[in-house]
Amino acid sequence: MSLAAYKKTIRESETPRQIERRILSRVTHDLAEMGKEFDASESPAERLAILSQGLRDSLYENQRFWAALRHDLAEPDNAMPAALKASLISLALWVDRQTSGLMAGQGNVAGLVEINTNIVAGLAGQAATTAVQEV
């Protein structure tokens, strides 16, 4: 089976929730792996080097995911409960601010990983605290 056919099969067999979970799981894994070294480093030069070695790309992809989610939540026909939408939009804005700081070499990646892990758990129908312990 060609790669294009495989991707088409996945798109046709997964629900939007499963797709969101798969994408966010992959991005979170990448952030967690590269973020450990970044968070442990206190040297601005080291942090910028880690960013250039792939962390920046993962941060950008995470930021794009959250921006798309925020856009979807703001749509008038989104049927999600208003309180949950507001909470998720607030988280999306926090992710955006946090990511801007991280791109400048400031802050820690661990907060993004924790938020993402909790959202992945929710998309999987699990309790958030269980997923945080697994990472």
N, CA, C and O atoms as a GROMACS GRO file, in nm:
protein
  540
    1MET      N    1   0.086  -0.118   0.000
    1MET     CA    2   0.000   0.000   0.000
    1MET      C    3   0.090   0.123   0.000
    1MET      O    4   0.186   0.131   0.077
    2SER      N    5   0.059   0.218  -0.086
    2SER     CA    6   0.139   0.339  -0.091
    2SER      C    7   0.113   0.426   0.030
    2SER      O    8   0.011   0.411   0.099
    3LEU      N    9   0.203   0.518   0.057
    3LEU     CA   10   0.190   0.609   0.170
    3LEU      C   11   0.063   0.694   0.157
    3LEU      O   12  -0.007   0.716   0.256
    4ALA      N   13   0.034   0.740   0.038
    4ALA     CA   14  -0.085   0.823   0.016
    4ALA      C   15  -0.212   0.743   0.046
    4ALA      O   16  -0.306   0.795   0.107
    5ALA      N   17  -0.216   0.619   0.003
    5ALA     CA   18  -0.332   0.534   0.030
    5ALA      C   19  -0.347   0.507   0.178
    5ALA      O   20  -0.458   0.506   0.232
    6TYR      N   21  -0.234   0.485   0.245
    6TYR     CA   22  -0.235   0.462   0.390
    6TYR      C   23  -0.290   0.584   0.463
    6TYR      O   24  -0.375   0.570   0.552
    7LYS      N   25  -0.242   0.703   0.427
    7LYS     CA   26  -0.291   0.827   0.491
    7LYS      C   27  -0.440   0.846   0.465
    7LYS      O   28  -0.514   0.889   0.554
    8LYS      N   29  -0.484   0.814   0.344
    8LYS     CA   30  -0.627   0.828   0.311
    8LYS      C   31  -0.710   0.733   0.396
    8LYS      O   32  -0.816   0.770   0.446
    9THR      N   33  -0.663   0.612   0.414
    9THR     CA   34  -0.733   0.513   0.496
    9THR      C   35  -0.744   0.560   0.640
    9THR      O   36  -0.849   0.546   0.702
   10ILE      N   37  -0.635   0.616   0.693
   10ILE     CA   38  -0.637   0.668   0.830
   10ILE      C   39  -0.739   0.780   0.843
   10ILE      O   40  -0.820   0.781   0.936
   11ARG      N   41  -0.736   0.875   0.748
   11ARG     CA   42  -0.831   0.988   0.753
   11ARG      C   43  -0.974   0.940   0.750
   11ARG      O   44  -1.061   0.997   0.817
   12GLU      N   45  -1.000   0.837   0.671
   12GLU     CA   46  -1.137   0.788   0.656
   12GLU      C   47  -1.182   0.701   0.773
   12GLU      O   48  -1.302   0.687   0.796
   13SER      N   49  -1.089   0.644   0.848
   13SER     CA   50  -1.128   0.553   0.956
   13SER      C   51  -1.119   0.616   1.095
   13SER      O   52  -1.173   0.560   1.190
   14GLU      N   53  -1.054   0.730   1.109
   14GLU     CA   54  -1.042   0.796   1.238
   14GLU      C   55  -1.146   0.906   1.254
   14GLU      O   56  -1.183   0.974   1.157
   15THR      N   57  -1.192   0.922   1.376
   15THR     CA   58  -1.282   1.034   1.405
   15THR      C   59  -1.196   1.159   1.423
   15THR      O   60  -1.075   1.148   1.445
   16PRO      N   61  -1.255   1.278   1.412
   16PRO     CA   62  -1.177   1.400   1.437
   16PRO      C   63  -1.110   1.398   1.575
   16PRO      O   64  -0.997   1.444   1.589
   17ARG      N   65  -1.177   1.346   1.673
   17ARG     CA   66  -1.120   1.338   1.809
   17ARG      C   67  -0.996   1.249   1.810
   17ARG      O   68  -0.896   1.282   1.874
   18GLN      N   69  -1.002   1.136   1.739
   18GLN     CA   70  -0.886   1.046   1.732
   18GLN      C   71  -0.770   1.111   1.658
   18GLN      O   72  -0.654   1.093   1.695
   19ILE      N   73  -0.802   1.186   1.554
   19ILE     CA   74  -0.697   1.256   1.478
   19ILE      C   75  -0.631   1.361   1.568
   19ILE      O   76  -0.508   1.370   1.572
   20GLU      N   77  -0.712   1.439   1.640
   20GLU     CA   78  -0.657   1.539   1.731
   20GLU      C   79  -0.568   1.472   1.835
   20GLU      O   80  -0.459   1.521   1.864
   21ARG      N   81  -0.613   1.362   1.890
   21ARG     CA   82  -0.536   1.291   1.992
   21ARG      C   83  -0.404   1.240   1.935
   21ARG      O   84  -0.299   1.254   1.999
   22ARG      N   85  -0.408   1.184   1.815
   22ARG     CA   86  -0.285   1.131   1.753
   22ARG      C   87  -0.185   1.243   1.727
   22ARG      O   88  -0.066   1.228   1.758
   23ILE      N   89  -0.232   1.353   1.671
   23ILE     CA   90  -0.142   1.466   1.641
   23ILE      C   91  -0.084   1.523   1.770
   23ILE      O   92   0.037   1.543   1.779
   24LEU      N   93  -0.170   1.549   1.868
   24LEU     CA   94  -0.122   1.609   1.992
   24LEU      C   95  -0.030   1.514   2.068
   24LEU      O   96   0.064   1.558   2.134
   25SER      N   97  -0.056   1.384   2.061
   25SER     CA   98   0.032   1.285   2.126
   25SER      C   99   0.172   1.289   2.066
   25SER      O  100   0.272   1.287   2.138
   26ARG      N  101   0.178   1.294   1.934
   26ARG     CA  102   0.308   1.296   1.866
   26ARG      C  103   0.385   1.424   1.900
   26ARG      O  104   0.503   1.420   1.933
   27VAL      N  105   0.316   1.538   1.893
   27VAL     CA  106   0.380   1.666   1.923
   27VAL      C  107   0.427   1.668   2.068
   27VAL      O  108   0.536   1.714   2.098
   28THR      N  109   0.344   1.618   2.157
   28THR     CA  110   0.378   1.616   2.300
   28THR      C  111   0.499   1.527   2.326
   28THR      O  112   0.586   1.562   2.406
   29HIS      N  113   0.504   1.414   2.259
   29HIS     CA  114   0.620   1.326   2.274
   29HIS      C  115   0.748   1.398   2.231
   29HIS      O  116   0.849   1.392   2.301
   30ASP      N  117   0.742   1.466   2.117
   30ASP     CA  118   0.859   1.540   2.068
   30ASP      C  119   0.899   1.650   2.166
   30ASP      O  120   1.017   1.668   2.195
   31LEU      N  121   0.800   1.724   2.216
   31LEU     CA  122   0.829   1.830   2.314
   31LEU      C  123   0.891   1.772   2.440
   31LEU      O  124   0.986   1.829   2.494
   32ALA      N  125   0.838   1.662   2.488
   32ALA     CA  126   0.889   1.602   2.611
   32ALA      C  127   1.034   1.557   2.594
   32ALA      O  128   1.117   1.578   2.683
   33GLU      N  129   1.063   1.495   2.481
   33GLU     CA  130   1.199   1.445   2.458
   33GLU      C  131   1.300   1.560   2.450
   33GLU      O  132   1.403   1.556   2.518
   34MET      N  133   1.273   1.659   2.368
   34MET     CA  134   1.366   1.770   2.350
   34MET      C  135   1.360   1.869   2.465
   34MET      O  136   1.458   1.937   2.495
   35GLY      N  137   1.246   1.876   2.530
   35GLY     CA  138   1.228   1.972   2.638
   35GLY      C  139   1.307   1.941   2.762
   35GLY      O  140   1.341   2.032   2.838
   36LYS      N  141   1.337   1.813   2.786
   36LYS     CA  142   1.414   1.775   2.905
   36LYS      C  143   1.548   1.846   2.908
   36LYS      O  144   1.587   1.905   3.010
   37GLU      N  145   1.618   1.841   2.797
   37GLU     CA  146   1.751   1.905   2.789
   37GLU      C  147   1.738   2.057   2.796
   37GLU      O  148   1.817   2.124   2.863
   38PHE      N  149   1.637   2.110   2.728
   38PHE     CA  150   1.613   2.254   2.729
   38PHE      C  151   1.586   2.302   2.871
   38PHE      O  152   1.645   2.400   2.917
   39ASP      N  153   1.496   2.235   2.940
   39ASP     CA  154   1.458   2.275   3.077
   39ASP      C  155   1.575   2.262   3.174
   39ASP      O  156   1.585   2.340   3.269
   40ALA      N  157   1.662   2.165   3.151
   40ALA     CA  158   1.776   2.144   3.240
   40ALA      C  159   1.887   2.246   3.217
   40ALA      O  160   1.972   2.267   3.304
   41SER      N  161   1.887   2.309   3.101
   41SER     CA  162   1.993   2.403   3.066
   41SER      C  163   1.963   2.543   3.121
   41SER      O  164   1.849   2.590   3.115
   42GLU      N  165   2.065   2.605   3.174
   42GLU     CA  166   2.052   2.743   3.221
   42GLU      C  167   2.126   2.841   3.131
   42GLU      O  168   2.113   2.963   3.145
   43SER      N  169   2.202   2.788   3.038
   43SER     CA  170   2.279   2.871   2.948
   43SER      C  171   2.193   2.917   2.830
   43SER      O  172   2.137   2.834   2.758
   44PRO      N  173   2.181   3.048   2.810
   44PRO     CA  174   2.105   3.097   2.695
   44PRO      C  175   2.156   3.042   2.561
   44PRO      O  176   2.078   3.012   2.472
   45ALA      N  177   2.287   3.030   2.549
   45ALA     CA  178   2.344   2.978   2.424
   45ALA      C  179   2.303   2.832   2.403
   45ALA      O  180   2.269   2.792   2.291
   46GLU      N  181   2.308   2.752   2.509
   46GLU     CA  182   2.266   2.611   2.499
   46GLU      C  183   2.118   2.601   2.462
   46GLU      O  184   2.080   2.520   2.378
   47ARG      N  185   2.036   2.683   2.527
   47ARG     CA  186   1.892   2.680   2.500
   47ARG      C  187   1.864   2.716   2.355
   47ARG      O  188   1.780   2.652   2.291
   48LEU      N  189   1.932   2.816   2.302
   48LEU     CA  190   1.912   2.854   2.162
   48LEU      C  191   1.960   2.744   2.068
   48LEU      O  192   1.902   2.722   1.962
   49ALA      N  193   2.066   2.674   2.106
   49ALA     CA  194   2.115   2.563   2.025
   49ALA      C  195   2.013   2.450   2.023
   49ALA      O  196   1.989   2.390   1.918
   50ILE      N  197   1.954   2.419   2.138
   50ILE     CA  198   1.852   2.314   2.146
   50ILE      C  199   1.731   2.352   2.061
   50ILE      O  200   1.672   2.268   1.993
   51LEU      N  201   1.694   2.479   2.066
   51LEU     CA  202   1.584   2.526   1.983
   51LEU      C  203   1.613   2.502   1.836
   51LEU      O  204   1.526   2.458   1.761
   52SER      N  205   1.735   2.530   1.794
   52SER     CA  206   1.769   2.516   1.652
   52SER      C  207   1.785   2.370   1.610
   52SER      O  208   1.786   2.340   1.490
   53GLN      N  209   1.797   2.280   1.706
   53GLN     CA  210   1.814   2.137   1.675
   53GLN      C  211   1.680   2.063   1.665
   53GLN      O  212   1.678   1.940   1.662
   54GLY      N  213   1.570   2.135   1.660
   54GLY     CA  214   1.441   2.070   1.639
   54GLY      C  215   1.332   2.111   1.736
   54GLY      O  216   1.214   2.096   1.705
   55LEU      N  217   1.369   2.162   1.850
   55LEU     CA  218   1.268   2.201   1.947
   55LEU      C  219   1.180   2.313   1.892
   55LEU      O  220   1.059   2.314   1.914
   56ARG      N  221   1.241   2.408   1.821
   56ARG     CA  222   1.164   2.519   1.765
   56ARG      C  223   1.054   2.467   1.671
   56ARG      O  224   0.942   2.518   1.673
   57ASP      N  225   1.086   2.367   1.591
   57ASP     CA  226   0.987   2.310   1.499
   57ASP      C  227   0.872   2.245   1.576
   57ASP      O  228   0.755   2.261   1.539
   58SER      N  229   0.905   2.173   1.682
   58SER     CA  230   0.801   2.109   1.763
   58SER      C  231   0.715   2.213   1.835
   58SER      O  232   0.593   2.197   1.845
   59LEU      N  233   0.777   2.317   1.884
   59LEU     CA  234   0.702   2.425   1.949
   59LEU      C  235   0.608   2.491   1.850
   59LEU      O  236   0.493   2.520   1.882
   60TYR      N  237   0.657   2.515   1.730
   60TYR     CA  238   0.575   2.577   1.626
   60TYR      C  239   0.456   2.488   1.589
   60TYR      O  240   0.344   2.536   1.574
   61GLU      N  241   0.482   2.358   1.575
   61GLU     CA  242   0.374   2.266   1.542
   61GLU      C  243   0.270   2.261   1.654
   61GLU      O  244   0.150   2.255   1.627
   62ASN      N  245   0.316   2.263   1.777
   62ASN     CA  246   0.225   2.265   1.891
   62ASN      C  247   0.141   2.393   1.890
   62ASN      O  248   0.021   2.391   1.914
   63GLN      N  249   0.208   2.503   1.862
   63GLN     CA  250   0.139   2.632   1.857
   63GLN      C  251   0.034   2.633   1.745
   63GLN      O  252  -0.076   2.687   1.763
   64ARG      N  253   0.066   2.575   1.633
   64ARG     CA  254  -0.031   2.565   1.522
   64ARG      C  255  -0.151   2.480   1.560
   64ARG      O  256  -0.264   2.513   1.526
   65PHE      N  257  -0.126   2.370   1.632
   65PHE     CA  258  -0.236   2.284   1.676
   65PHE      C  259  -0.331   2.364   1.765
   65PHE      O  260  -0.452   2.361   1.745
   66TRP      N  261  -0.275   2.434   1.863
   66TRP     CA  262  -0.357   2.510   1.957
   66TRP      C  263  -0.428   2.627   1.889
   66TRP      O  264  -0.540   2.661   1.926
   67ALA      N  265  -0.365   2.689   1.789
   67ALA     CA  266  -0.429   2.797   1.714
   67ALA      C  267  -0.549   2.744   1.636
   67ALA      O  268  -0.654   2.807   1.631
   68ALA      N  269  -0.532   2.627   1.575
   68ALA     CA  270  -0.642   2.565   1.501
   68ALA      C  271  -0.756   2.528   1.596
   68ALA      O  272  -0.874   2.547   1.563
   69LEU      N  273  -0.721   2.476   1.713
   69LEU     CA  274  -0.822   2.443   1.812
   69LEU      C  275  -0.896   2.568   1.857
   69LEU      O  276  -1.019   2.568   1.867
   70ARG      N  277  -0.822   2.674   1.884
   70ARG     CA  278  -0.882   2.800   1.927
   70ARG      C  279  -0.978   2.854   1.820
   70ARG      O  280  -1.086   2.903   1.850
   71HIS      N  281  -0.935   2.845   1.695
   71HIS     CA  282  -1.020   2.891   1.585
   71HIS      C  283  -1.148   2.808   1.580
   71HIS      O  284  -1.257   2.864   1.566
   72ASP      N  285  -1.136   2.677   1.590
   72ASP     CA  286  -1.252   2.588   1.586
   72ASP      C  287  -1.347   2.617   1.702
   72ASP      O  288  -1.469   2.619   1.684
   73LEU      N  289  -1.291   2.639   1.820
   73LEU     CA  290  -1.374   2.667   1.937
   73LEU      C  291  -1.450   2.799   1.925
   73LEU      O  292  -1.558   2.814   1.981
   74ALA      N  293  -1.394   2.893   1.852
   74ALA     CA  294  -1.456   3.025   1.837
   74ALA      C  295  -1.566   3.027   1.731
   74ALA      O  296  -1.639   3.125   1.718
   75GLU      N  297  -1.578   2.920   1.655
   75GLU     CA  298  -1.682   2.913   1.552
   75GLU      C  299  -1.820   2.913   1.617
   75GLU      O  300  -1.842   2.842   1.715
   76PRO      N  301  -1.914   2.991   1.563
   76PRO     CA  302  -2.048   3.000   1.623
   76PRO      C  303  -2.123   2.866   1.628
   76PRO      O  304  -2.205   2.844   1.717
   77ASP      N  305  -2.095   2.776   1.532
   77ASP     CA  306  -2.166   2.649   1.530
   77ASP      C  307  -2.098   2.539   1.612
   77ASP      O  308  -2.140   2.424   1.609
   78ASN      N  309  -1.992   2.574   1.686
   78ASN     CA  310  -1.926   2.476   1.772
   78ASN      C  311  -2.022   2.444   1.888
   78ASN      O  312  -2.063   2.534   1.962
   79ALA      N  313  -2.056   2.317   1.902
   79ALA     CA  314  -2.157   2.275   1.999
   79ALA      C  315  -2.102   2.242   2.137
   79ALA      O  316  -2.177   2.199   2.225
   80MET      N  317  -1.973   2.262   2.158
   80MET     CA  318  -1.914   2.233   2.289
   80MET      C  319  -1.974   2.327   2.394
   80MET      O  320  -2.005   2.442   2.363
   81PRO      N  321  -1.991   2.279   2.516
   81PRO     CA  322  -2.044   2.366   2.623
   81PRO      C  323  -1.959   2.493   2.638
   81PRO      O  324  -1.837   2.488   2.630
   82ALA      N  325  -2.026   2.604   2.661
   82ALA     CA  326  -1.960   2.735   2.665
   82ALA      C  327  -1.847   2.741   2.767
   82ALA      O  328  -1.741   2.797   2.738
   83ALA      N  329  -1.867   2.686   2.885
   83ALA     CA  330  -1.764   2.691   2.988
   83ALA      C  331  -1.639   2.614   2.945
   83ALA      O  332  -1.527   2.658   2.969
   84LEU      N  333  -1.658   2.499   2.883
   84LEU     CA  334  -1.545   2.419   2.836
   84LEU      C  335  -1.474   2.491   2.722
   84LEU      O  336  -1.350   2.493   2.717
   85LYS      N  337  -1.550   2.550   2.631
   85LYS     CA  338  -1.489   2.628   2.523
   85LYS      C  339  -1.403   2.741   2.579
   85LYS      O  340  -1.290   2.762   2.536
   86ALA      N  341  -1.458   2.812   2.675
   86ALA     CA  342  -1.385   2.925   2.734
   86ALA      C  343  -1.256   2.877   2.800
   86ALA      O  344  -1.152   2.942   2.787
   87SER      N  345  -1.262   2.766   2.870
   87SER     CA  346  -1.142   2.712   2.936
   87SER      C  347  -1.037   2.671   2.834
   87SER      O  348  -0.918   2.699   2.851
   88LEU      N  349  -1.080   2.606   2.728
   88LEU     CA  350  -0.985   2.562   2.625
   88LEU      C  351  -0.927   2.681   2.548
   88LEU      O  352  -0.809   2.680   2.514
   89ILE      N  353  -1.008   2.781   2.522
   89ILE     CA  354  -0.956   2.902   2.456
   89ILE      C  355  -0.854   2.970   2.545
   89ILE      O  356  -0.751   3.017   2.498
   90SER      N  357  -0.882   2.975   2.675
   90SER     CA  358  -0.787   3.032   2.770
   90SER      C  359  -0.656   2.954   2.770
   90SER      O  360  -0.548   3.013   2.771
   91LEU      N  361  -0.665   2.822   2.768
   91LEU     CA  362  -0.544   2.739   2.760
   91LEU      C  363  -0.468   2.765   2.630
   91LEU      O  364  -0.346   2.773   2.630
   92ALA      N  365  -0.541   2.778   2.521
   92ALA     CA  366  -0.477   2.804   2.391
   92ALA      C  367  -0.401   2.936   2.393
   92ALA      O  368  -0.292   2.946   2.337
   93LEU      N  369  -0.458   3.037   2.457
   93LEU     CA  370  -0.390   3.166   2.468
   93LEU      C  371  -0.266   3.154   2.556
   93LEU      O  372  -0.163   3.214   2.526
   94TRP      N  373  -0.275   3.076   2.664
   94TRP     CA  374  -0.160   3.052   2.751
   94TRP      C  375  -0.049   2.981   2.674
   94TRP      O  376   0.068   3.016   2.684
   95VAL      N  377  -0.088   2.879   2.596
   95VAL     CA  378   0.010   2.805   2.515
   95VAL      C  379   0.081   2.900   2.420
   95VAL      O  380   0.203   2.892   2.403
   96ASP      N  381   0.008   2.990   2.359
   96ASP     CA  382   0.068   3.086   2.267
   96ASP      C  383   0.169   3.176   2.337
   96ASP      O  384   0.280   3.196   2.287
   97ARG      N  385   0.132   3.230   2.454
   97ARG     CA  386   0.226   3.315   2.530
   97ARG      C  387   0.348   3.236   2.576
   97ARG      O  388   0.461   3.284   2.565
   98GLN      N  389   0.324   3.116   2.628
   98GLN     CA  390   0.433   3.032   2.676
   98GLN      C  391   0.529   2.998   2.563
   98GLN      O  392   0.651   3.001   2.580
   99THR      N  393   0.473   2.967   2.447
   99THR     CA  394   0.556   2.930   2.332
   99THR      C  395   0.641   3.047   2.286
   99THR      O  396   0.757   3.029   2.249
  100SER      N  397   0.586   3.166   2.289
  100SER     CA  398   0.665   3.285   2.251
  100SER      C  399   0.786   3.300   2.343
  100SER      O  400   0.896   3.330   2.296
  101GLY      N  401   0.766   3.281   2.471
  101GLY     CA  402   0.878   3.287   2.566
  101GLY      C  403   0.980   3.178   2.541
  101GLY      O  404   1.101   3.203   2.544
  102LEU      N  405   0.932   3.058   2.515
  102LEU     CA  406   1.024   2.945   2.490
  102LEU      C  407   1.105   2.968   2.363
  102LEU      O  408   1.223   2.935   2.358
  103MET      N  409   1.044   3.024   2.261
  103MET     CA  410   1.116   3.052   2.136
  103MET      C  411   1.228   3.153   2.160
  103MET      O  412   1.326   3.156   2.086
  104ALA      N  413   1.213   3.234   2.263
  104ALA     CA  414   1.316   3.331   2.299
  104ALA      C  415   1.416   3.272   2.399
  104ALA      O  416   1.505   3.342   2.447
  105GLY      N  417   1.401   3.144   2.430
  105GLY     CA  418   1.494   3.078   2.522
  105GLY      C  419   1.458   3.091   2.668
  105GLY      O  420   1.540   3.063   2.755
  106GLN      N  421   1.335   3.135   2.697
  106GLN     CA  422   1.294   3.155   2.836
  106GLN      C  423   1.184   3.057   2.874
  106GLN      O  424   1.108   3.011   2.789
  107GLY      N  425   1.178   3.025   3.004
  107GLY     CA  426   1.071   2.937   3.053
  107GLY      C  427   1.108   2.790   3.044
  107GLY      O  428   1.224   2.755   3.018
  108ASN      N  429   1.009   2.706   3.065
  108ASN     CA  430   1.028   2.561   3.062
  108ASN      C  431   0.923   2.495   2.975
  108ASN      O  432   0.808   2.538   2.971
  109VAL      N  433   0.963   2.391   2.907
  109VAL     CA  434   0.876   2.316   2.818
  109VAL      C  435   0.780   2.227   2.898
  109VAL      O  436   0.673   2.191   2.850
  110ALA      N  437   0.819   2.192   3.019
  110ALA     CA  438   0.741   2.097   3.100
  110ALA      C  439   0.595   2.138   3.116
  110ALA      O  440   0.507   2.052   3.118
  111GLY      N  441   0.567   2.267   3.127
  111GLY     CA  442   0.429   2.313   3.140
  111GLY      C  443   0.345   2.280   3.018
  111GLY      O  444   0.231   2.237   3.030
  112LEU      N  445   0.402   2.300   2.899
  112LEU     CA  446   0.331   2.265   2.776
  112LEU      C  447   0.306   2.115   2.769
  112LEU      O  448   0.198   2.071   2.730
  113VAL      N  449   0.406   2.038   2.807
  113VAL     CA  450   0.393   1.892   2.804
  113VAL      C  451   0.281   1.848   2.898
  113VAL      O  452   0.201   1.761   2.863
  114GLU      N  453   0.275   1.907   3.015
  114GLU     CA  454   0.171   1.869   3.111
  114GLU      C  455   0.032   1.904   3.060
  114GLU      O  456  -0.060   1.822   3.069
  115ILE      N  457   0.016   2.023   3.006
  115ILE     CA  458  -0.114   2.064   2.950
  115ILE      C  459  -0.154   1.970   2.837
  115ILE      O  460  -0.265   1.918   2.834
  116ASN      N  461  -0.062   1.948   2.744
  116ASN     CA  462  -0.092   1.861   2.630
  116ASN      C  463  -0.127   1.720   2.676
  116ASN      O  464  -0.220   1.659   2.624
  117THR      N  465  -0.053   1.669   2.772
  117THR     CA  466  -0.076   1.534   2.822
  117THR      C  467  -0.216   1.522   2.881
  117THR      O  468  -0.285   1.422   2.861
  118ASN      N  469  -0.258   1.624   2.953
  118ASN     CA  470  -0.393   1.624   3.010
  118ASN      C  471  -0.500   1.629   2.901
  118ASN      O  472  -0.603   1.563   2.912
  119ILE      N  473  -0.476   1.705   2.797
  119ILE     CA  474  -0.572   1.713   2.687
  119ILE      C  475  -0.577   1.581   2.611
  119ILE      O  476  -0.684   1.534   2.574
  120VAL      N  477  -0.462   1.520   2.587
  120VAL     CA  478  -0.458   1.389   2.522
  120VAL      C  479  -0.537   1.288   2.605
  120VAL      O  480  -0.613   1.208   2.550
  121ALA      N  481  -0.520   1.291   2.735
  121ALA     CA  482  -0.594   1.200   2.823
  121ALA      C  483  -0.744   1.224   2.810
  121ALA      O  484  -0.822   1.129   2.802
  122GLY      N  485  -0.784   1.350   2.807
  122GLY     CA  486  -0.925   1.382   2.791
  122GLY      C  487  -0.980   1.332   2.658
  122GLY      O  488  -1.091   1.281   2.652
  123LEU      N  489  -0.902   1.348   2.552
  123LEU     CA  490  -0.945   1.300   2.421
  123LEU      C  491  -0.956   1.148   2.418
  123LEU      O  492  -1.034   1.091   2.341
  124ALA      N  493  -0.877   1.082   2.503
  124ALA     CA  494  -0.881   0.936   2.512
  124ALA      C  495  -0.985   0.888   2.612
  124ALA      O  496  -1.008   0.767   2.625
  125GLY      N  497  -1.048   0.982   2.683
  125GLY     CA  498  -1.147   0.944   2.782
  125GLY      C  499  -1.088   0.897   2.912
  125GLY      O  500  -1.153   0.824   2.987
  126GLN      N  501  -0.964   0.938   2.941
  126GLN     CA  502  -0.895   0.900   3.065
  126GLN      C  503  -0.893   1.017   3.161
  126GLN      O  504  -0.913   1.132   3.122
  127ALA      N  505  -0.867   0.985   3.288
  127ALA     CA  506  -0.848   1.091   3.387
  127ALA      C  507  -0.715   1.159   3.359
  127ALA      O  508  -0.617   1.092   3.325
  128ALA      N  509  -0.710   1.289   3.374
  128ALA     CA  510  -0.591   1.368   3.343
  128ALA      C  511  -0.472   1.327   3.427
  128ALA      O  512  -0.360   1.319   3.375
  129THR      N  513  -0.491   1.302   3.554
  129THR     CA  514  -0.377   1.270   3.641
  129THR      C  515  -0.310   1.140   3.601
  129THR      O  516  -0.189   1.126   3.620
  130THR      N  517  -0.384   1.045   3.546
  130THR     CA  518  -0.325   0.920   3.501
  130THR      C  519  -0.228   0.946   3.387
  130THR      O  520  -0.118   0.891   3.386
  131ALA      N  521  -0.267   1.028   3.293
  131ALA     CA  522  -0.183   1.055   3.176
  131ALA      C  523  -0.057   1.130   3.216
  131ALA      O  524   0.049   1.104   3.159
  132VAL      N  525  -0.066   1.221   3.310
  132VAL     CA  526   0.053   1.296   3.352
  132VAL      C  527   0.155   1.200   3.413
  132VAL      O  528   0.275   1.216   3.391
  133GLN      N  529   0.109   1.102   3.487
  133GLN     CA  530   0.200   1.006   3.549
  133GLN      C  531   0.267   0.919   3.446
  133GLN      O  532   0.379   0.873   3.468
  134GLU      N  533   0.200   0.894   3.332
  134GLU     CA  534   0.258   0.808   3.229
  134GLU      C  535   0.373   0.875   3.157
  134GLU      O  536   0.465   0.806   3.113
  135VAL      N  537   0.372   1.006   3.143
  135VAL     CA  538   0.478   1.078   3.071
  135VAL      C  539   0.596   1.086   3.158
  135VAL      O  540   0.698   1.143   3.118
   0.00000   0.00000   0.00000
